[in-house]
Amino acid sequence: MIQAIQLILALSFLVLIHELGHFTFAKIFHVRVEKFYLFFNPKRSLFRAKKFDGKWHFKFLAPNDDEEWEKHPENTEWGIGWLPFGGYCAIAGMVDETHSTEDLASEPQDWEFRSKPAWQRLLIILGGILVNFIGAIVIFILLIWNYGTNTLPLHNIESGLYYSEILQAEGFEQHDKILSINGEEPEVLNDVVQAIIIEGKRDVVVLRGEDTVALTMSEDIGTRYLAIQNDFDKREREKKRADANYQKQRYVLISEWVPFVVDSVLPDHAAYYGGLQKGDSIVSVAGVETPCFVQATEELQRHPCDSVQIGFYRAGEYQTAAVFIGDQGKLGVFTRVPNFEIDHIDYSFWQAIPAGIEYGWSILAMYVKQFRLVFTKEGAQSLGGFGAIGSMFPSSWSWYTFWHMTAFLSIILAFMNFLPIPALDGGYILFLLVEMITRRKPSDKFLEKANEVGFWLLLALLVFANLNDILKLFF
């Protein structure tokens, strides 16, 4: 429920500021905005408001048709629809989802979109994209100003890194320290994932003990990672269906190398009944060596509702204990957090501005580079709709996480709307640029047909993404 609330609030906020971007530029250039709605309102609306005859008029749960209100087209009607998907800003004289060519049969008027110069129409269309991106930057600036930043530099991880099987197949060995990728030194773990998986960089240099080793990544490592991630998620969904209380695990591609040292034992849990104690260092599970925390947790997940042999060191002495693992595949312990040196930086408001701008641009660049994977079979399988987006929010409320996710989604919305697909802002931008170059304006009929094609393409994509979510619930 908390995830759903966060999703609805975030998307409502993003749609609102996006349409306000179009609205603001329309008003700057004296173009009428007939309606401004959050959510769609077929036949009737939850709420309607309009100012005329010197005062505001309000209606609740009312049909959209109202002859008295229609006598005042110069004033914007504000409202909230009942269908909670997106929203719209109905701009006079513009062929879009709210107007057809039949609505534009009369001669163009000065206050219509179609009567304005191409550069003004371009800015009106760009308004939504600009506000989404600028809004994300503002949120990042405020978050950095209020919370500062915490980073764990790779050079501060003295124990080296843990590598999953897919990376071990590429030549990595446990404890390797990454020195460079394509000649550049990565600063944090996220830089490594972005460079190898998202950007497809192939030349990696690692420090192995005292030796420097050069590795070459496979060209298809990105798609193979997506395939493994999809299979892992499928198994997790199966566990969730079998046990509604099961807590989903995440696939770990790469992580800090952290030993599994018990800090405290939870009463009435597996470790408690198995005799494990604070300070025990777990090194094997069911006969499999697991000196790293990630390895141990992954091996435990393979033995739900089973009795397994746990090997550990206590005061320097190797011991074993038979432990019955419950259906969650967990021991029931808190682990000792290694004393990594975290770089925390506090920012003044003026320092946060360039930091927020740089962070926002880096998020956009990462998403653009990642977009290429969508056109692969594995990428298409990983596409998700509202359910997948909602799952990105935490199940407990955090203002920092909520606003960070909202800003992240705002950047995605800006990028997606910039794509040159009819019915999206990017489609209008493409046609306007062609008009500005050729000095020939596309006909309203052409724009209407192009929007129809774009609408059905977007609807198909929306159905496909949300169908993926539905199928993942049952298969």
matplotlib code that plots the C-alpha trace (Angstrom):
import matplotlib.pyplot as plt

x = [0.0, 2.8, 4.5, 1.2, 0.7, 4.2, 3.8, 0.5, 1.8, 5.1, 3.4, 0.7, 3.3, 5.3, 2.3, 1.2, 4.5, 4.9, 1.5, 2.3, 5.3, 3.1, 0.6, 3.2, 4.7, 1.3, 0.3, 3.6, 2.8, -0.9, -2.3, -5.6, -5.5, -9.0, -8.6, -6.0, -6.6, -4.8, -5.9, -8.2, -12.0, -14.1, -17.7, -17.4, -14.9, -14.3, -13.7, -14.1, -13.4, -13.6, -13.6, -16.1, -18.5, -16.0, -16.1, -15.0, -17.5, -17.0, -18.5, -18.0, -18.7, -20.3, -20.7, -18.2, -20.8, -22.0, -23.4, -22.9, -19.2, -18.6, -19.7, -16.4, -13.7, -11.2, -10.8, -9.1, -11.2, -9.2, -10.1, -9.3, -10.4, -11.5, -9.1, -5.8, -3.5, -1.5, -3.3, -3.5, -3.4, -5.9, -4.3, -6.5, -5.7, -3.4, -4.0, -3.5, -5.4, -8.0, -8.6, -9.1, -9.0, -12.8, -12.3, -10.0, -12.3, -12.7, -10.1, -7.1, -7.4, -4.6, -5.0, -4.6, -1.5, -1.5, -1.3, 1.9, 5.4, 7.2, 9.7, 6.9, 5.1, 8.4, 8.9, 5.3, 5.9, 9.4, 7.9, 6.8, 10.2, 12.1, 10.1, 10.4, 14.2, 14.6, 12.2, 14.4, 17.5, 15.9, 14.9, 18.5, 19.9, 17.6, 18.4, 22.1, 21.8, 19.7, 21.4, 24.8, 26.3, 27.8, 30.1, 32.3, 35.3, 36.6, 40.1, 38.7, 37.6, 40.8, 39.4, 38.6, 35.4, 33.0, 32.2, 29.1, 29.5, 28.9, 31.8, 34.0, 33.4, 34.8, 38.1, 37.5, 38.6, 37.4, 39.2, 40.3, 40.5, 39.5, 42.1, 40.7, 38.0, 38.9, 41.7, 39.5, 39.5, 36.0, 35.3, 32.5, 30.8, 28.0, 30.6, 31.8, 28.3, 27.5, 30.8, 30.7, 27.0, 25.3, 28.0, 29.6, 33.2, 35.5, 39.0, 39.4, 42.6, 42.6, 45.0, 45.2, 47.5, 50.5, 50.0, 48.3, 46.0, 44.3, 40.8, 38.6, 34.8, 32.6, 30.5, 27.2, 27.8, 25.0, 22.3, 23.6, 23.4, 19.8, 18.9, 20.4, 18.6, 15.3, 15.7, 16.6, 13.6, 11.4, 12.6, 12.0, 8.4, 7.8, 9.1, 6.8, 3.8, 4.6, 4.9, 3.2, 5.6, 8.7, 11.0, 12.4, 16.1, 18.1, 20.6, 24.1, 26.3, 29.2, 29.7, 32.2, 34.0, 32.5, 33.1, 30.1, 30.7, 27.8, 27.2, 24.0, 21.7, 17.9, 16.0, 13.9, 15.5, 17.7, 21.1, 19.8, 18.7, 21.9, 24.1, 25.7, 27.1, 28.3, 31.7, 31.3, 32.8, 30.8, 33.0, 30.8, 27.2, 26.2, 29.8, 30.2, 32.9, 31.3, 33.9, 31.9, 28.6, 27.0, 28.1, 26.7, 23.3, 23.0, 23.9, 21.4, 18.7, 19.3, 18.3, 14.9, 13.2, 16.3, 18.9, 22.4, 25.9, 27.3, 31.1, 32.5, 35.5, 35.0, 38.0, 40.3, 39.0, 37.0, 33.7, 30.5, 26.8, 23.7, 21.2, 17.6, 17.0, 13.4, 11.4, 12.9, 16.4, 17.9, 19.9, 18.3, 21.4, 22.6, 26.1, 29.1, 29.3, 32.9, 34.5, 34.7, 35.7, 32.7, 33.3, 30.5, 30.3, 28.0, 27.1, 26.0, 23.0, 25.3, 27.6, 24.6, 23.5, 26.4, 26.5, 22.7, 23.1, 26.0, 24.2, 21.0, 23.0, 24.8, 21.4, 20.2, 23.4, 23.1, 19.5, 20.2, 23.1, 21.0, 18.2, 20.0, 19.4, 15.6, 15.8, 17.2, 15.1, 16.4, 15.7, 12.1, 11.5, 12.6, 10.3, 7.7, 4.6, 3.2, 3.8, 7.5, 7.8, 5.9, 8.2, 11.1, 9.8, 10.5, 7.8, 8.4, 8.1, 11.3, 11.1, 14.6, 13.9, 10.5, 11.9, 15.0, 12.8, 10.4, 13.4, 14.7, 11.3, 11.0, 14.3, 13.0, 9.7, 11.6, 13.7, 10.8, 8.8, 11.7, 11.7, 10.5, 7.3, 4.1, 1.7, 4.7, 6.2, 9.2, 7.0, 5.7, 9.3, 10.4, 7.6, 8.3, 12.0, 11.2, 8.9, 11.6, 14.1, 11.9, 9.6, 6.7, 4.1, 2.7, -1.1, -3.4, -4.7, -1.2, -0.6, -3.9, -3.0, 0.5, -0.9, -3.3, -0.4, 1.7, -1.2, -1.7, 2.1, 2.2, -0.9, 0.7, 3.8, 1.8, -0.2, 3.0, 4.8, 1.9, 1.1, 4.7, 3.9, 0.7, 2.5, 5.2, 2.6, 1.5, 4.5]
y = [0.0, 2.4, 1.6, 2.2, 5.6, 6.7, 5.7, 7.6, 10.7, 10.7, 10.2, 12.8, 15.3, 14.6, 14.8, 18.0, 19.8, 18.4, 19.9, 23.1, 23.5, 23.4, 25.7, 28.3, 28.7, 28.8, 31.7, 33.5, 33.4, 34.3, 30.9, 29.8, 26.7, 25.3, 22.6, 21.5, 18.1, 15.8, 12.3, 11.6, 12.4, 10.4, 11.6, 13.0, 14.4, 14.1, 17.8, 20.8, 24.5, 27.5, 31.3, 33.4, 36.3, 37.5, 34.4, 30.8, 28.0, 24.4, 21.1, 17.6, 14.2, 16.1, 15.4, 17.2, 18.9, 22.3, 24.9, 27.8, 26.9, 26.6, 30.1, 31.3, 29.5, 32.2, 30.9, 27.6, 24.8, 23.1, 19.6, 16.1, 13.1, 9.7, 7.6, 7.8, 7.7, 10.9, 14.1, 16.7, 20.4, 21.1, 23.9, 25.7, 25.2, 22.2, 18.7, 16.3, 13.7, 16.5, 18.0, 16.5, 18.3, 18.8, 20.9, 23.2, 23.7, 27.4, 30.0, 30.2, 32.7, 34.8, 33.0, 29.5, 27.4, 26.9, 30.7, 31.1, 31.1, 27.7, 28.8, 29.7, 26.4, 24.6, 26.2, 25.4, 21.7, 21.7, 23.2, 19.9, 18.2, 21.2, 21.5, 17.7, 17.9, 21.2, 19.9, 16.8, 19.0, 21.2, 18.1, 16.8, 20.2, 20.3, 16.7, 17.3, 20.6, 18.9, 15.5, 15.9, 12.9, 9.6, 7.6, 4.6, 5.0, 1.7, 2.5, 2.4, -1.2, -2.9, -6.4, -6.1, -7.1, -10.0, -11.1, -13.1, -16.1, -14.1, -11.8, -14.8, -16.2, -13.0, -13.6, -11.8, -13.5, -12.9, -10.0, -8.4, -4.6, -2.8, -0.2, 1.0, 0.4, 1.5, 3.6, 5.4, 4.8, 4.0, 5.8, 3.7, 0.4, 1.9, 3.2, -0.4, -1.6, 1.3, 1.0, -2.8, -3.6, -0.5, 1.1, -2.1, -1.1, -4.1, -3.4, -3.9, -3.8, -5.3, -5.7, -9.3, -9.6, -7.8, -8.5, -6.3, -8.3, -7.2, -8.6, -8.3, -8.4, -10.3, -8.2, -9.7, -9.4, -6.8, -9.1, -12.2, -10.2, -9.3, -12.9, -14.0, -11.2, -12.2, -15.9, -14.9, -12.6, -15.4, -17.8, -15.1, -14.6, -18.4, -18.3, -15.3, -17.1, -20.2, -18.1, -14.7, -13.7, -14.4, -11.4, -11.1, -11.2, -9.2, -10.5, -9.3, -8.7, -7.2, -6.0, -5.2, -8.3, -8.6, -11.6, -13.1, -12.3, -12.6, -9.5, -10.7, -13.6, -13.2, -15.3, -18.2, -18.2, -20.8, -19.5, -19.4, -23.0, -24.0, -22.6, -19.8, -16.9, -13.3, -13.2, -16.4, -16.1, -18.3, -19.8, -22.6, -23.6, -27.2, -28.1, -25.1, -22.6, -19.2, -16.9, -13.8, -12.6, -12.6, -16.2, -17.4, -15.7, -17.1, -20.6, -20.4, -19.4, -22.8, -24.7, -23.5, -25.8, -27.9, -28.9, -27.8, -27.9, -24.5, -24.2, -21.2, -20.0, -19.2, -17.7, -19.0, -22.5, -24.1, -25.6, -26.9, -26.7, -28.4, -25.6, -26.0, -23.2, -21.9, -21.2, -17.7, -19.2, -17.1, -17.8, -15.0, -13.0, -9.5, -9.3, -7.1, -4.1, -3.6, -0.3, 1.1, 4.7, 6.5, 9.9, 12.3, 15.8, 18.5, 21.3, 24.9, 25.8, 27.4, 24.4, 22.1, 23.8, 22.6, 19.2, 18.7, 19.7, 17.3, 14.5, 15.1, 15.0, 11.8, 10.1, 11.2, 10.0, 6.6, 6.1, 7.1, 4.6, 1.9, 2.5, 0.4, -2.7, -2.3, -3.4, -6.8, -9.9, -9.9, -6.1, -6.5, -9.3, -7.0, -4.2, -3.4, -1.2, 0.5, -2.5, -2.6, 1.2, 0.9, -1.9, 0.6, 2.5, 1.1, -0.6, 1.9, 5.6, 7.7, 11.3, 11.2, 8.0, 9.3, 12.5, 10.9, 8.3, 11.1, 13.1, 9.9, 9.2, 12.9, 12.5, 9.3, 11.0, 13.9, 11.5, 9.3, 12.4, 13.6, 10.4, 11.3, 9.3, 10.9, 11.6, 12.3, 15.7, 14.4, 13.7, 17.3, 18.6, 16.5, 17.9, 21.4, 21.1, 19.8, 22.7, 25.2, 23.7, 23.2, 26.2, 23.9, 23.2, 19.7, 19.6, 19.2, 16.0, 14.6, 15.5, 13.9, 10.6, 10.6, 11.1, 8.2, 5.9, 7.1, 6.7, 3.1, 2.4, 3.9, 2.0, -1.2, -0.5, 0.3, -2.9, -5.0, -3.5, -4.0, -7.4, -8.3, -7.3, -9.4, -12.5, -12.1, -12.4, -15.9, -17.3]
z = [0.0, 0.8, -2.5, -4.3, -2.6, -3.4, -7.0, -7.4, -5.6, -7.7, -11.1, -10.2, -9.3, -12.5, -14.8, -13.1, -13.6, -17.1, -18.2, -16.3, -18.5, -21.6, -19.9, -18.9, -22.4, -23.9, -21.7, -22.4, -26.1, -25.5, -26.5, -24.9, -22.8, -22.8, -20.2, -17.6, -16.1, -13.8, -14.9, -17.8, -17.6, -20.1, -19.9, -16.4, -13.9, -10.2, -9.9, -12.3, -11.7, -14.0, -13.4, -15.3, -14.6, -12.0, -9.8, -9.5, -10.2, -9.0, -9.7, -8.3, -9.9, -12.8, -16.5, -18.8, -20.9, -19.6, -22.0, -19.5, -19.0, -22.8, -23.3, -21.8, -23.8, -23.1, -19.5, -18.6, -17.0, -14.3, -13.1, -11.9, -13.9, -12.6, -14.8, -12.9, -15.9, -16.8, -17.6, -20.3, -21.2, -24.0, -26.0, -28.5, -32.2, -31.6, -33.1, -30.3, -28.2, -27.3, -30.7, -34.2, -37.6, -37.3, -34.3, -36.3, -39.3, -38.8, -39.8, -37.5, -34.7, -33.1, -29.8, -31.3, -31.2, -35.0, -35.6, -33.7, -35.3, -35.4, -32.7, -30.3, -30.9, -30.4, -27.0, -26.0, -26.8, -25.2, -22.0, -20.5, -21.1, -19.8, -16.6, -16.0, -16.3, -14.4, -11.7, -11.3, -11.0, -8.4, -6.3, -6.5, -5.5, -2.5, -1.5, -1.7, 0.2, 3.0, 3.2, 1.6, -0.2, 1.0, -1.2, -0.7, -3.0, -4.4, -3.1, 0.4, 0.1, 1.2, 1.0, -2.6, -4.3, -4.6, -8.2, -9.2, -11.5, -14.7, -13.8, -12.8, -16.2, -17.6, -15.8, -12.5, -9.2, -5.8, -4.0, -7.3, -7.1, -10.3, -11.3, -14.6, -17.3, -20.8, -19.3, -16.7, -13.0, -11.6, -8.4, -6.9, -7.6, -9.6, -12.0, -12.6, -13.4, -15.6, -17.6, -18.1, -18.3, -19.6, -21.7, -22.9, -22.1, -22.5, -21.3, -17.5, -15.5, -12.0, -9.1, -8.1, -5.0, -6.2, -9.9, -12.5, -14.8, -18.0, -18.8, -21.8, -21.4, -23.8, -26.2, -25.0, -21.3, -20.9, -22.4, -20.6, -17.3, -18.2, -18.9, -15.6, -13.8, -15.4, -14.4, -10.9, -10.6, -11.9, -9.2, -6.6, -7.8, -7.5, -3.9, -3.2, -4.6, -2.5, 0.6, 0.9, 3.7, 1.7, 1.4, -2.1, -2.5, -5.0, -7.5, -6.6, -9.6, -7.8, -4.2, -1.5, -0.1, 3.4, 5.6, 7.3, 11.0, 13.4, 15.5, 17.3, 17.2, 17.1, 19.7, 18.4, 15.0, 13.2, 14.4, 18.0, 18.0, 16.1, 18.9, 16.8, 18.9, 18.5, 16.9, 14.9, 11.4, 9.0, 6.2, 4.7, 4.2, 3.4, 2.5, 0.1, 1.0, 1.7, 3.2, 1.8, 3.2, -0.3, -1.0, 2.4, 1.9, -1.7, -0.5, 2.4, -0.1, -1.8, 1.3, 2.6, 5.1, 5.3, 7.9, 6.8, 8.2, 9.0, 9.2, 11.2, 13.2, 16.9, 18.7, 16.0, 16.2, 13.3, 14.3, 12.7, 13.7, 12.2, 11.7, 10.4, 7.8, 7.7, 4.5, 4.3, 3.8, 6.6, 9.7, 11.8, 12.7, 12.4, 10.8, 11.8, 9.5, 8.2, 9.0, 5.5, 5.3, 3.8, 2.2, 3.4, 2.0, 3.3, 0.9, 1.2, -0.9, -3.5, -3.6, -4.0, -7.2, -9.5, -7.6, -8.3, -11.9, -12.4, -10.7, -12.8, -16.0, -15.0, -14.4, -17.8, -19.5, -17.7, -18.8, -22.4, -22.6, -20.9, -23.4, -26.1, -24.0, -24.4, -28.0, -27.1, -26.3, -22.7, -22.4, -23.7, -21.1, -18.3, -19.3, -16.7, -16.3, -13.3, -11.1, -11.9, -11.3, -8.0, -6.8, -7.2, -4.1, -0.6, 1.4, 4.3, 3.9, 3.4, 2.3, 0.9, -1.2, -2.3, -3.7, -5.1, -7.0, -8.1, -9.5, -11.2, -12.8, -13.9, -15.9, -17.4, -18.3, -19.9, -22.0, -23.1, -24.1, -26.2, -28.3, -31.9, -31.7, -32.9, -30.0, -27.8, -27.4, -29.4, -32.4, -32.4, -32.0, -35.0, -37.2, -36.1, -36.8, -40.3, -40.7, -39.6, -42.0, -45.1, -44.4, -45.1, -42.4, -42.2, -42.8, -39.8, -41.4, -41.6, -37.9, -36.9, -38.7, -37.3, -33.8, -34.3, -35.3, -32.4, -30.0, -30.9, -30.8, -27.3, -26.2, -27.5, -25.5, -22.4, -22.7, -23.4, -20.3, -18.0, -19.4, -18.5, -14.9, -14.9, -16.3, -13.7, -11.0, -12.3, -14.1]

ax = plt.figure().add_subplot(projection="3d")
ax.plot(x, y, z, "-o")
ax.set_aspect("equal")
plt.show()
